Amino acid sequence: MKKRVYFDKYEDMRFISHLDLIRFLERLFKKTNLPIKYSNGFHPRPKMSFGNPIALGTEAFGEIMDIELEEDLSNAEVLRRLNSAQVLGFRVQEVESLEGKGNIVEEYPYTRYSVEGSCSVVDRLEALLQQDQIIEVREKKGKTVTRELKQRIVSWKRTENCITLSSINISPNAYLELSDIRQQEVRIKRLGYEKAKDKGEGLC
């Protein structure tokens, strides 16, 4: 039995890495007696998959996780069990049954973010986003690697001191670095995913 779980990771939970999130969920499954299905082999792992990893320090809302269960449970029961631990900074919003294999990244290619900070900080980010090209140059394994990041942005909008943007397989961190903005100067939220047919802009 396959389930798609929509969850939020916020407040202090935003400071745990993707690997720590996986470990946390493994403990949560055991604590709430959720009959998760495990892989075979010498090191069995819970059968679960995610969208793109959440950058450290980013609050995330409407995150998607696919899991497989050993028993036939209703969506309401899965939601109840996962929320019964009442973990601060973690909340399951919805559970739905999943038919077929499912691939979160392929189904939801667009990710929505908001970046909020002081007026001067947001001015710098806006100036970068207004450029016709956004070129990132990095050294990787002794070679110079160049990426054009403008094409990764589907849409963006500024409302006061907050910029919301929809992007393809990239977090705002790359744009912050090119704008000479430290992550401590802003509050980043991942607002969820969009399918190709219904992409749009998030709200702060």
Backbone as a printed PyTorch tensor [residue, N CA C, xyz], in Angstrom:
tensor([[[  0.8450,  -1.1900,   0.0000],
         [  0.0000,   0.0000,   0.0000],
         [  0.8860,   1.2470,   0.0000]],

        [[  0.6340,   2.1530,  -0.9310],
         [  1.4520,   3.3560,  -1.0650],
         [  0.6480,   4.5840,  -0.6630]],

        [[  1.3290,   5.4940,   0.0360],
         [  0.7040,   6.7210,   0.4920],
         [  1.5780,   7.9140,   0.1270]],

        [[  0.9320,   9.0220,  -0.1870],
         [  1.6420,  10.2850,  -0.4070],
         [  1.3100,  11.1910,   0.7770]],

        [[  2.3470,  11.6400,   1.4510],
         [  2.2070,  12.4190,   2.6740],
         [  2.6790,  13.8490,   2.4230]],

        [[  1.8550,  14.8260,   2.7980],
         [  2.1980,  16.2400,   2.6780],
         [  2.4670,  16.7810,   4.0800]],

        [[  3.6740,  17.3140,   4.2900],
         [  4.0510,  17.7220,   5.6390],
         [  4.7580,  19.0720,   5.6450]],

        [[  4.8200,  19.6780,   6.8320],
         [  5.5270,  20.9370,   7.0580],
         [  6.7000,  20.6940,   7.9890]],

        [[  7.8080,  21.4000,   7.7240],
         [  8.9980,  21.3500,   8.5830],
         [  9.4180,  22.7940,   8.8350]],

        [[  9.2550,  23.2780,  10.0680],
         [  9.3870,  24.7080,  10.3170],
         [  9.9970,  24.9620,  11.6960]],

        [[ 10.1420,  26.2530,  12.0060],
         [ 10.7640,  26.6840,  13.2690],
         [ 12.0990,  25.9520,  13.4610]],

        [[ 12.3520,  25.3850,  14.6550],
         [ 13.6660,  24.7880,  14.9110],
         [ 13.9580,  23.5850,  14.0130]],

        [[ 12.9240,  22.9270,  13.5110],
         [ 13.1380,  21.7710,  12.6370],
         [ 13.8070,  22.1570,  11.3190]],

        [[ 13.8010,  23.4490,  10.9870],
         [ 14.4480,  23.8670,   9.7420],
         [ 15.9660,  23.7240,   9.8020]],

        [[ 16.4980,  23.5460,  11.0050],
         [ 17.9460,  23.4460,  11.1710],
         [ 18.4590,  22.0110,  11.0920]],

        [[ 17.5980,  21.0390,  10.7830],
         [ 18.0990,  19.6800,  10.6070],
         [ 18.2990,  19.4010,   9.1150]],

        [[ 19.3240,  18.6380,   8.8010],
         [ 19.6620,  18.3470,   7.4160],
         [ 18.7060,  17.3060,   6.8290]],

        [[ 18.8520,  17.0580,   5.5360],
         [ 18.0040,  16.0630,   4.8860],
         [ 18.2480,  14.6680,   5.4700]],

        [[ 19.5120,  14.3390,   5.7390],
         [ 19.8200,  13.0330,   6.3270],
         [ 19.2380,  12.9150,   7.7330]],

        [[ 19.3100,  14.0040,   8.4910],
         [ 18.7190,  13.9890,   9.8290],
         [ 17.2020,  13.8680,   9.7500]],

        [[ 16.6020,  14.4550,   8.7190],
         [ 15.1580,  14.3270,   8.5270],
         [ 14.7800,  12.8720,   8.2870]],

        [[ 15.5640,  12.1670,   7.4900],
         [ 15.2990,  10.7560,   7.2270],
         [ 15.3930,   9.9550,   8.5240]],

        [[ 16.4270,  10.2230,   9.3210],
         [ 16.5810,   9.5130,  10.6070],
         [ 15.4160,   9.8380,  11.5440]],

        [[ 15.0190,  11.1000,  11.5580],
         [ 13.8890,  11.5070,  12.3940],
         [ 12.6220,  10.7480,  11.9860]],

        [[ 12.3710,  10.6380,  10.6850],
         [ 11.1710,   9.9550,  10.2150],
         [ 11.2060,   8.4680,  10.5470]],

        [[ 12.3740,   7.8540,  10.4640],
         [ 12.4950,   6.4420,  10.8390],
         [ 12.0890,   6.2360,  12.2950]],

        [[ 12.5430,   7.1330,  13.1650],
         [ 12.1620,   7.0390,  14.5870],
         [ 10.6740,   7.3260,  14.7720]],

        [[ 10.1530,   8.2750,  13.9840],
         [  8.7370,   8.6220,  14.0970],
         [  7.8540,   7.4460,  13.6880]],

        [[  8.2410,   6.7370,  12.6270],
         [  7.4650,   5.5730,  12.1850],
         [  7.3830,   4.5280,  13.2980]],

        [[  8.5100,   4.3200,  13.9700],
         [  8.5230,   3.3350,  15.0530],
         [  7.7070,   3.8080,  16.2500]],

        [[  7.8660,   5.0620,  16.5930],
         [  7.1740,   5.5970,  17.7710],
         [  5.6550,   5.5800,  17.6010]],

        [[  5.1900,   5.8220,  16.3690],
         [  3.7500,   5.8930,  16.1190],
         [  3.1770,   4.5720,  15.6050]],

        [[  4.0130,   3.5230,  15.6040],
         [  3.5850,   2.1880,  15.1710],
         [  3.0280,   2.1890,  13.7430]],

        [[  3.6500,   2.9640,  12.8890],
         [  3.2390,   2.9630,  11.4940],
         [  3.9060,   1.7760,  10.8040]],

        [[  3.1280,   0.8720,  10.1920],
         [  3.7030,  -0.3580,   9.6110],
         [  4.4010,  -0.0900,   8.2770]],

        [[  5.5120,   0.6080,   8.3380],
         [  6.2590,   0.9670,   7.1320],
         [  6.9010,  -0.2710,   6.5190]],

        [[  6.9680,  -0.3190,   5.2170],
         [  7.5910,  -1.4410,   4.5150],
         [  9.0850,  -1.1660,   4.3570]],

        [[  9.8970,  -2.2000,   4.5450],
         [ 11.3570,  -2.0470,   4.4610],
         [ 11.9020,  -2.7600,   3.2310]],

        [[ 13.0390,  -2.2600,   2.7700],
         [ 13.7250,  -2.9020,   1.6530],
         [ 14.3750,  -4.1970,   2.1130]],

        [[ 14.7720,  -5.0290,   1.1700],
         [ 15.4790,  -6.2690,   1.4880],
         [ 16.9800,  -6.0170,   1.5540]],

        [[ 17.7400,  -7.0020,   1.9760],
         [ 19.1940,  -6.8760,   2.0080],
         [ 19.7420,  -6.8290,   3.4200]],

        [[ 21.0670,  -6.5640,   3.5060],
         [ 21.7510,  -6.5540,   4.8000],
         [ 21.3800,  -5.3340,   5.6380]],

        [[ 21.0290,  -4.2320,   4.9840],
         [ 20.6930,  -3.0010,   5.7030],
         [ 19.3270,  -2.5050,   5.2500]],

        [[ 18.2650,  -3.1290,   5.7450],
         [ 16.9090,  -2.7280,   5.3300],
         [ 16.6300,  -1.2670,   5.6740]],

        [[ 16.0230,  -0.5660,   4.7330],
         [ 15.6670,   0.8300,   4.9390],
         [ 14.1750,   1.0240,   4.6830]],

        [[ 13.5410,   1.9630,   5.3660],
         [ 12.1230,   2.2250,   5.1040],
         [ 11.9270,   2.6400,   3.6460]],

        [[ 10.8770,   2.1610,   3.0420],
         [ 10.5850,   2.5150,   1.6600],
         [  9.8740,   3.8670,   1.6300]],

        [[ 10.6610,   4.8980,   1.3790],
         [ 10.1320,   6.2560,   1.2830],
         [ 10.9740,   7.0560,   0.3060]],

        [[ 10.3580,   8.0430,  -0.3120],
         [ 11.0560,   8.8930,  -1.2700],
         [ 10.5420,  10.3230,  -1.1280]],

        [[ 11.3640,  11.2740,  -1.5890],
         [ 11.0650,  12.6940,  -1.4010],
         [ 11.2350,  13.4500,  -2.7110]],

        [[ 10.8820,  14.7410,  -2.6460],
         [ 11.2310,  15.6540,  -3.7150],
         [ 12.6780,  16.0830,  -3.5280]],

        [[ 13.0310,  17.2640,  -4.0190],
         [ 14.3970,  17.7450,  -3.8460],
         [ 14.6820,  18.0140,  -2.3720]],

        [[ 15.8930,  17.7050,  -1.8840],
         [ 16.2220,  17.9300,  -0.4750],
         [ 16.0060,  19.3830,  -0.0670]],

        [[ 15.6600,  19.5830,   1.2000],
         [ 15.4310,  20.9240,   1.7360],
         [ 16.7610,  21.4760,   2.2280]],

        [[ 17.1310,  22.6670,   1.7740],
         [ 18.3820,  23.2840,   2.2110],
         [ 18.3220,  23.5750,   3.7010]],

        [[ 19.4450,  23.3960,   4.3750],
         [ 19.5310,  23.6340,   5.8130],
         [ 19.1430,  25.0750,   6.1180]],

        [[ 18.2750,  25.2650,   7.1090],
         [ 17.8490,  26.5990,   7.4920],
         [ 16.5980,  27.0800,   6.7820]],

        [[ 16.0770,  26.2800,   5.8540],
         [ 14.8760,  26.6570,   5.1060],
         [ 13.6380,  26.0080,   5.7140]],

        [[ 12.6480,  26.8230,   6.0320],
         [ 11.3630,  26.2730,   6.4530],
         [ 10.6520,  25.7250,   5.2230]],

        [[  9.9300,  24.6440,   5.3790],
         [  9.2900,  24.0010,   4.2240],
         [  7.8520,  23.6630,   4.5470]],

        [[  6.9720,  24.0330,   3.6440],
         [  5.5410,  23.7870,   3.8120],
         [  5.0130,  23.0700,   2.5770]],

        [[  4.1610,  22.0690,   2.8090],
         [  3.6430,  21.3050,   1.6780],
         [  4.6710,  20.3910,   1.0600]],

        [[  5.6470,  19.9390,   1.8720],
         [  6.6270,  18.9710,   1.3770],
         [  5.9290,  17.6480,   1.0720]],

        [[  6.5090,  16.8850,   0.1590],
         [  5.8800,  15.6420,  -0.2770],
         [  6.8010,  14.4670,   0.0210]],

        [[  6.2180,  13.4180,   0.5750],
         [  6.9470,  12.1830,   0.8550],
         [  6.0550,  11.0050,   0.4680]],

        [[  6.5970,  10.0660,  -0.2870],
         [  5.8850,   8.8370,  -0.6340],
         [  6.4050,   7.7040,   0.2390]],

        [[  5.4850,   6.9200,   0.8010],
         [  5.8670,   5.8000,   1.6510],
         [  5.0820,   4.5540,   1.2420]],

        [[  5.6130,   3.3910,   1.6170],
         [  4.9150,   2.1270,   1.3970],
         [  4.6370,   1.4790,   2.7510]],

        [[  3.4290,   0.9470,   2.9090],
         [  3.0230,   0.3310,   4.1600],
         [  2.8060,  -1.1700,   3.9860]],

        [[  2.9880,  -1.8750,   5.0770],
         [  2.7570,  -3.3150,   5.0850],
         [  1.2790,  -3.6460,   5.2680]],

        [[  0.5320,  -2.7370,   5.8860],
         [ -0.8720,  -2.9830,   6.2000],
         [ -1.7670,  -1.9670,   5.5010]],

        [[ -3.0290,  -2.3310,   5.3850],
         [ -4.0260,  -1.4690,   4.7550],
         [ -4.5870,  -0.5070,   5.8020]],

        [[ -4.1070,   0.7350,   5.7970],
         [ -4.5910,   1.7590,   6.7160],
         [ -5.2670,   2.8750,   5.9320]],

        [[ -6.2550,   3.4870,   6.5360],
         [ -6.9080,   4.6250,   5.8840],
         [ -5.9830,   5.8340,   5.9130]],

        [[ -6.2380,   6.7780,   5.0160],
         [ -5.4430,   8.0070,   4.9850],
         [ -5.5740,   8.7670,   6.3050]],

        [[ -6.7810,   8.7830,   6.8480],
         [ -7.0080,   9.4840,   8.1100],
         [ -6.2170,   8.8610,   9.2530]],

        [[ -6.0950,   7.5310,   9.2510],
         [ -5.3600,   6.8540,  10.3150],
         [ -3.8580,   7.1170,  10.2050]],

        [[ -3.3280,   7.1320,   8.9860],
         [ -1.9010,   7.4390,   8.7960],
         [ -1.6150,   8.8570,   9.2870]],

        [[ -2.4730,   9.8030,   8.9310],
         [ -2.2990,  11.1880,   9.3680],
         [ -2.3540,  11.2790,  10.8910]],

        [[ -3.3290,  10.6000,  11.4930],
         [ -3.4830,  10.6440,  12.9460],
         [ -2.2500,  10.1180,  13.6530]],

        [[ -1.7340,   8.9790,  13.1770],
         [ -0.5700,   8.3890,  13.8330],
         [  0.6620,   9.2860,  13.7160]],

        [[  0.9100,   9.8240,  12.5360],
         [  2.1090,  10.6360,  12.3400],
         [  2.0620,  11.9260,  13.1570]],

        [[  0.8600,  12.4690,  13.3560],
         [  0.7410,  13.6960,  14.1460],
         [  0.5990,  13.4290,  15.6380]],

        [[  0.3880,  12.1660,  16.0090],
         [  0.1510,  11.8490,  17.4220],
         [  1.3770,  12.1140,  18.2960]],

        [[  2.5740,  12.1050,  17.7060],
         [  3.7920,  12.3550,  18.4820],
         [  3.9270,  13.8230,  18.8640]],

        [[  3.1970,  14.6940,  18.1610],
         [  3.1840,  16.1290,  18.4570],
         [  4.5970,  16.7050,  18.5270]],

        [[  5.3530,  16.4910,  17.4690],
         [  6.7300,  16.9970,  17.3890],
         [  6.6980,  18.4770,  17.0220]],

        [[  7.3770,  19.3050,  17.8150],
         [  7.4230,  20.7360,  17.5320],
         [  8.1570,  20.9770,  16.2220]],

        [[  7.5200,  21.7050,  15.3230],
         [  8.1510,  22.0380,  14.0500],
         [  7.9010,  21.0310,  12.9540]],

        [[  7.0950,  20.0050,  13.2230],
         [  6.7550,  19.0130,  12.2070],
         [  5.2690,  18.7220,  12.2790]],

        [[  4.6100,  18.7920,  11.1060],
         [  3.1730,  18.5550,  11.0780],
         [  2.7800,  17.9680,   9.7210]],

        [[  1.9760,  16.9090,   9.7520],
         [  1.4410,  16.3210,   8.5210],
         [  0.1140,  17.0060,   8.2130]],

        [[ -0.0040,  17.5160,   6.9960],
         [ -1.2150,  18.2400,   6.5990],
         [ -2.2410,  17.3520,   5.9050]],

        [[ -1.7470,  16.3840,   5.1320],
         [ -2.6730,  15.5770,   4.3240],
         [ -2.0090,  14.2620,   3.9510]],

        [[ -2.8090,  13.2300,   3.7830],
         [ -2.3340,  11.9300,   3.3090],
         [ -3.2990,  11.4620,   2.2350]],

        [[ -2.7620,  10.9490,   1.1350],
         [ -3.6210,  10.4110,   0.0790],
         [ -3.0510,   9.0970,  -0.4260]],

        [[ -3.9150,   8.2520,  -0.9430],
         [ -3.4720,   6.9820,  -1.5180],
         [ -2.7870,   7.2420,  -2.8460]],

        [[ -1.7960,   6.4180,  -3.1490],
         [ -0.9990,   6.6100,  -4.3580],
         [ -1.0700,   5.3630,  -5.2190]],

        [[ -1.4370,   5.5530,  -6.4640],
         [ -1.4910,   4.4510,  -7.4220],
         [ -0.2240,   4.4700,  -8.2810]],

        [[  0.3110,   3.2930,  -8.5790],
         [  1.5030,   3.2180,  -9.4100],
         [  2.7570,   3.5820,  -8.6340]],

        [[  3.8600,   3.7310,  -9.3420],
         [  5.1410,   4.0060,  -8.6910],
         [  5.2060,   5.4190,  -8.1510]],

        [[  4.9110,   6.4000,  -8.9810],
         [  4.9820,   7.7870,  -8.5430],
         [  6.4090,   8.2990,  -8.5120]],

        [[  6.6040,   9.5240,  -8.9830],
         [  7.9220,  10.1650,  -8.9360],
         [  7.6890,  11.6480,  -8.6590]],

        [[  8.0040,  12.0640,  -7.4500],
         [  7.6770,  13.4240,  -7.0190],
         [  8.3600,  14.4700,  -7.8900]],

        [[  9.6410,  14.2950,  -8.1770],
         [ 10.3970,  15.2980,  -8.9390],
         [  9.8360,  15.4320, -10.3480]],

        [[  9.4660,  14.3110, -10.9820],
         [  8.9160,  14.3760, -12.3300],
         [  7.5040,  14.9510, -12.3440]],

        [[  6.7100,  14.6300, -11.3400],
         [  5.3330,  15.1140, -11.2920],
         [  5.2560,  16.5860, -10.9110]],

        [[  6.1800,  17.0150, -10.0530],
         [  6.1780,  18.3980,  -9.5710],
         [  7.5360,  19.0510,  -9.8830]],

        [[  7.7370,  19.5050, -11.1040],
         [  9.0460,  20.0420, -11.4880],
         [  9.3360,  21.4360, -10.9420]],

        [[  8.3190,  22.1520, -10.4700],
         [  8.5050,  23.5180,  -9.9980],
         [  8.3650,  23.5890,  -8.4810]],

        [[  9.2290,  24.3890,  -7.8730],
         [  9.2060,  24.5900,  -6.4270],
         [  9.0240,  26.0630,  -6.1330]],

        [[  8.1750,  26.3870,  -5.1570],
         [  7.9010,  27.7730,  -4.7950],
         [  8.6390,  28.1480,  -3.5090]],

        [[  9.2270,  29.3340,  -3.5060],
         [  9.9600,  29.8440,  -2.3500],
         [  9.5430,  31.2800,  -2.0580]],

        [[  9.7550,  31.6800,  -0.8120],
         [  9.7150,  33.1000,  -0.4600],
         [ 11.0070,  33.4370,   0.2620]],

        [[ 11.5200,  34.6390,  -0.0110],
         [ 12.7380,  35.1420,   0.6330],
         [ 12.4100,  36.5040,   1.2130]],

        [[ 12.5330,  36.6300,   2.5270],
         [ 12.1700,  37.8790,   3.1910],
         [ 13.3540,  38.4220,   3.9680]],

        [[ 13.5680,  39.7340,   3.8940],
         [ 14.6690,  40.3620,   4.6020],
         [ 14.4790,  41.8590,   4.6700]],

        [[ 15.5370,  42.5670,   5.0270],
         [ 15.4550,  44.0260,   5.0720],
         [ 15.3160,  44.5810,   3.6580]],

        [[ 14.9310,  45.8480,   3.5750],
         [ 14.7280,  46.4750,   2.2640],
         [ 16.0040,  46.4400,   1.4330]],

        [[ 17.1450,  46.7650,   2.0460],
         [ 18.4000,  46.8170,   1.2900],
         [ 18.8220,  45.4320,   0.8050]],

        [[ 18.5820,  44.4100,   1.6200],
         [ 18.9250,  43.0410,   1.2280],
         [ 18.0600,  42.5870,   0.0580]],

        [[ 16.7610,  42.8150,   0.1600],
         [ 15.8490,  42.4010,  -0.9100],
         [ 16.1100,  43.2080,  -2.1750]],

        [[ 16.5480,  44.4650,  -2.0390],
         [ 16.9280,  45.2700,  -3.2070],
         [ 18.0320,  44.5830,  -4.0000]],

        [[ 19.0210,  44.0410,  -3.2880],
         [ 20.1450,  43.3880,  -3.9700],
         [ 19.6920,  42.1400,  -4.7130]],

        [[ 18.8190,  41.3580,  -4.0800],
         [ 18.3150,  40.1630,  -4.7430],
         [ 17.4610,  40.5340,  -5.9500]],

        [[ 16.6290,  41.5460,  -5.8030],
         [ 15.7830,  41.9760,  -6.9240],
         [ 16.6300,  42.4490,  -8.1000]],

        [[ 17.7050,  43.1830,  -7.8200],
         [ 18.5820,  43.6640,  -8.8840],
         [ 19.1740,  42.4950,  -9.6750]],

        [[ 19.5290,  41.4200,  -8.9660],
         [ 20.0700,  40.2490,  -9.6560],
         [ 19.0030,  39.5930, -10.5310]],

        [[ 17.8060,  39.4190,  -9.9830],
         [ 16.7400,  38.7390, -10.7170],
         [ 16.2910,  39.5310, -11.9490]],

        [[ 16.5010,  40.8290, -11.9490],
         [ 16.1160,  41.6580, -13.0820],
         [ 17.0940,  41.5730, -14.2480]],

        [[ 18.2600,  40.9930, -14.0170],
         [ 19.2550,  40.8890, -15.0840],
         [ 18.7810,  39.9370, -16.1830]],

        [[ 19.2260,  40.2010, -17.4090],
         [ 18.8660,  39.3340, -18.5380],
         [ 19.5150,  37.9640, -18.4140]],

        [[ 20.6890,  37.9220, -17.8210],
         [ 21.3980,  36.6560, -17.5890],
         [ 21.9050,  36.6400, -16.1530]],

        [[ 21.9090,  35.4530, -15.5580],
         [ 22.4720,  35.2660, -14.2250],
         [ 23.4780,  34.1260, -14.3320]],

        [[ 24.7460,  34.4870, -14.3660],
         [ 25.8070,  33.5080, -14.6160],
         [ 26.5120,  33.1610, -13.3070]],

        [[ 26.5920,  31.8780, -13.0300],
         [ 27.3300,  31.3780, -11.8720],
         [ 28.5900,  30.6700, -12.3620]],

        [[ 29.7300,  31.0330, -11.7830],
         [ 31.0060,  30.4240, -12.1530],
         [ 31.6060,  29.7760, -10.9030]],

        [[ 31.8840,  28.4930, -10.9980],
         [ 32.4460,  27.7500,  -9.8640],
         [ 33.6390,  26.9140, -10.3160]],

        [[ 34.5010,  26.6330,  -9.3330],
         [ 35.5980,  25.7060,  -9.5620],
         [ 35.1760,  24.3460,  -9.0360]],

        [[ 35.2240,  23.3170,  -9.8780],
         [ 34.8140,  21.9870,  -9.4790],
         [ 35.8090,  20.9680, -10.0130]],

        [[ 36.4770,  20.3000,  -9.0850],
         [ 37.4780,  19.2890,  -9.4350],
         [ 38.5330,  19.8430, -10.3890]],

        [[ 38.9780,  21.0590, -10.0870],
         [ 40.0330,  21.6750, -10.8830],
         [ 39.5650,  22.2770, -12.1930]],

        [[ 38.2650,  22.2470, -12.4430],
         [ 37.7350,  22.8130, -13.6860],
         [ 36.7710,  23.9550, -13.3790]],

        [[ 36.6920,  24.8940, -14.3060],
         [ 35.7590,  25.9990, -14.1720],
         [ 34.4160,  25.5900, -14.7770]],

        [[ 33.3640,  25.6300, -13.9360],
         [ 32.0220,  25.2390, -14.3730],
         [ 31.1310,  26.4780, -14.3750]],

        [[ 30.4620,  26.7070, -15.4970],
         [ 29.5860,  27.8700, -15.6460],
         [ 28.1440,  27.4190, -15.8070]],

        [[ 27.2380,  28.0750, -15.0620],
         [ 25.8110,  27.7720, -15.1900],
         [ 25.0330,  29.0590, -15.4370]],

        [[ 24.0270,  28.9770, -16.2940],
         [ 23.1310,  30.1040, -16.5310],
         [ 21.8860,  29.8570, -15.6810]],

        [[ 21.7070,  30.6400, -14.6270],
         [ 20.6560,  30.3830, -13.6520],
         [ 19.3550,  31.1340, -13.9360]],

        [[ 19.3670,  32.0650, -14.8640],
         [ 18.1450,  32.8030, -15.1620],
         [ 17.0600,  31.8640, -15.6900]],

        [[ 17.4750,  30.8930, -16.4950],
         [ 16.5000,  29.9890, -17.1040],
         [ 15.8780,  29.0290, -16.0930]],

        [[ 16.4430,  28.9540, -14.8870],
         [ 15.8630,  28.0940, -13.8460],
         [ 14.6760,  28.7650, -13.1490]],

        [[ 14.4900,  30.0600, -13.3740],
         [ 13.4060,  30.7980, -12.7220],
         [ 12.1910,  30.8100, -13.6420]],

        [[ 11.0820,  30.2930, -13.1490],
         [  9.8410,  30.2740, -13.9110],
         [  9.1200,  31.6170, -13.7760]],

        [[  9.0280,  32.1280, -12.5490],
         [  8.3900,  33.4130, -12.2930],
         [  8.8770,  33.9420, -10.9540]],

        [[  8.7940,  35.2580, -10.7690],
         [  9.1180,  35.8520,  -9.4830],
         [  8.3620,  37.1660,  -9.3100]],

        [[  8.1980,  37.5730,  -8.0380],
         [  7.4460,  38.7810,  -7.7330],
         [  7.9170,  39.3400,  -6.4050]],

        [[  8.0200,  40.6720,  -6.3300],
         [  8.3670,  41.3190,  -5.0560],
         [  7.1300,  41.9680,  -4.4570]],

        [[  6.9090,  41.7310,  -3.1650],
         [  5.8500,  42.3870,  -2.4030],
         [  6.4910,  42.9410,  -1.1390]],

        [[  6.6740,  44.2550,  -1.0850],
         [  7.3760,  44.9110,   0.0160],
         [  8.7690,  44.3010,   0.1690]],

        [[  9.0740,  43.7270,   1.3350],
         [ 10.4200,  43.1810,   1.5510],
         [ 10.4470,  41.6640,   1.4230]],

        [[  9.6150,  41.1460,   0.5450],
         [  9.5620,  39.7030,   0.3160],
         [  9.5220,  39.4190,  -1.1780]],

        [[ 10.3470,  38.4850,  -1.6160],
         [ 10.3330,  38.0240,  -3.0010],
         [  9.8520,  36.5820,  -3.0180]],

        [[  8.8540,  36.3060,  -3.8310],
         [  8.4180,  34.9320,  -4.0430],
         [  8.8400,  34.5260,  -5.4380]],

        [[  9.2740,  33.2900,  -5.5700],
         [  9.6960,  32.8220,  -6.8800],
         [  9.3820,  31.3470,  -7.0540]],

        [[  9.1780,  30.9840,  -8.3050],
         [  8.9830,  29.5900,  -8.6920],
         [ 10.1820,  29.2020,  -9.5380]],

        [[ 10.8400,  28.1020,  -9.1780],
         [ 12.0780,  27.7260,  -9.8530],
         [ 12.0870,  26.2480, -10.1990]],

        [[ 13.0210,  25.9010, -11.0690],
         [ 13.1720,  24.5230, -11.5150],
         [ 14.4430,  23.9430, -10.9040]],

        [[ 14.2950,  23.0460,  -9.9540],
         [ 15.4090,  22.2630,  -9.4170],
         [ 16.5580,  23.1240,  -8.9010]],

        [[ 16.2210,  24.2120,  -8.2080],
         [ 17.2670,  25.0320,  -7.6010],
         [ 16.6530,  25.8310,  -6.4590]],

        [[ 17.4160,  26.0150,  -5.3900],
         [ 16.9430,  26.7910,  -4.2550],
         [ 17.4050,  28.2410,  -4.4150]],

        [[ 16.8560,  29.1680,  -3.6160],
         [ 17.2940,  30.5680,  -3.7030],
         [ 18.7250,  30.7950,  -3.2470]],

        [[ 19.3270,  29.8160,  -2.5800],
         [ 20.6690,  30.0070,  -2.0260],
         [ 21.6870,  30.4220,  -3.0800]],

        [[ 21.5650,  29.8630,  -4.2890],
         [ 22.5060,  30.2120,  -5.3590],
         [ 22.3850,  31.6840,  -5.7230]],

        [[ 21.1690,  32.2030,  -5.7430],
         [ 20.9430,  33.6090,  -6.0800],
         [ 21.3660,  34.5250,  -4.9410]],

        [[ 21.2090,  34.0660,  -3.7110],
         [ 21.6670,  34.8510,  -2.5690],
         [ 23.1830,  35.0140,  -2.6070]],

        [[ 23.8710,  33.9410,  -2.9180],
         [ 25.3390,  33.9970,  -2.9730],
         [ 25.8100,  34.9730,  -4.0390]],

        [[ 25.1640,  34.9410,  -5.1990],
         [ 25.5460,  35.8530,  -6.2820],
         [ 25.1820,  37.2970,  -5.9590]],

        [[ 24.2420,  37.4860,  -5.0420],
         [ 23.8480,  38.8360,  -4.6190],
         [ 24.6380,  39.3050,  -3.4050]],

        [[ 25.6000,  38.4960,  -2.9650],
         [ 26.4110,  38.7900,  -1.7800],
         [ 25.5210,  38.9480,  -0.5460]],

        [[ 24.5630,  38.0300,  -0.4080],
         [ 23.6510,  38.0260,   0.7260],
         [ 23.9160,  36.7760,   1.5580]],

        [[ 24.1520,  36.9720,   2.8460],
         [ 24.3360,  35.8360,   3.7370],
         [ 22.9690,  35.2560,   4.1170]],

        [[ 22.9230,  33.9450,   4.3000],
         [ 21.6540,  33.2980,   4.6190],
         [ 21.0670,  33.8140,   5.9280]],

        [[ 21.9450,  34.2650,   6.8350],
         [ 21.4570,  34.7780,   8.1160],
         [ 20.6940,  36.0900,   7.9570]],

        [[ 20.8290,  36.7390,   6.8080],
         [ 20.1790,  38.0350,   6.5850],
         [ 18.7450,  37.8900,   6.0770]],

        [[ 18.3290,  36.6800,   5.7760],
         [ 17.0010,  36.4780,   5.1930],
         [ 16.2830,  35.3340,   5.8860]],

        [[ 14.9820,  35.2470,   5.6390],
         [ 14.1660,  34.1180,   6.0980],
         [ 13.6180,  33.4430,   4.8470]],

        [[ 14.0290,  32.2010,   4.6180],
         [ 13.6200,  31.4770,   3.4160],
         [ 12.5540,  30.4560,   3.7830]],

        [[ 11.5020,  30.4170,   2.9850],
         [ 10.4650,  29.4040,   3.1530],
         [ 10.2470,  28.6890,   1.8170]],

        [[ 10.1660,  27.3840,   1.8810],
         [  9.7610,  26.6220,   0.7050],
         [  8.2620,  26.3920,   0.8400]],

        [[  7.5050,  26.9020,  -0.1280],
         [  6.0550,  26.9770,  -0.0030],
         [  5.3200,  25.8260,  -0.6520]],

        [[  6.0530,  24.8760,  -1.2110],
         [  5.4010,  23.7360,  -1.8350],
         [  5.8080,  23.5690,  -3.2850]],

        [[  5.1260,  22.6700,  -3.9450],
         [  5.4590,  22.2950,  -5.3100],
         [  4.3290,  22.6530,  -6.2640]],

        [[  4.6720,  22.7110,  -7.5450],
         [  3.6840,  22.9670,  -8.5820],
         [  3.8840,  21.9780,  -9.7120]],

        [[  2.7790,  21.5040, -10.2480],
         [  2.8370,  20.7090, -11.4680],
         [  3.0430,  21.6390, -12.6530]],

        [[  3.5020,  21.0900, -13.7690],
         [  3.7770,  21.9110, -14.9410],
         [  2.5350,  22.6520, -15.4200]],

        [[  1.3690,  22.0570, -15.2700],
         [  0.1440,  22.6440, -15.8060],
         [ -0.4360,  23.7310, -14.9340]],

        [[ -0.0310,  23.8060, -13.6370],
         [ -0.6510,  24.7940, -12.7610],
         [  0.3680,  25.6180, -12.0030]],

        [[  1.5330,  25.8760, -12.6150],
         [  2.5560,  26.6790, -11.9400],
         [  2.0460,  28.0890, -11.7290]],

        [[  2.5100,  28.6970, -10.6380],
         [  2.0930,  30.0390, -10.3080],
         [  3.0220,  30.6100,  -9.2700]],

        [[  2.6150,  31.6550,  -8.5990],
         [  3.4660,  32.3250,  -7.6310],
         [  2.9460,  32.0920,  -6.2250]],

        [[  3.8850,  31.9460,  -5.2800],
         [  3.4950,  31.7540,  -3.8990],
         [  3.2290,  33.0750,  -3.2080]],

        [[  2.8230,  33.0110,  -1.9740],
         [  2.5530,  34.1940,  -1.1770],
         [  3.4080,  34.1610,   0.0600]],

        [[  3.8280,  35.3340,   0.5340],
         [  4.6100,  35.3880,   1.7650],
         [  3.7170,  35.0810,   2.9550]]])
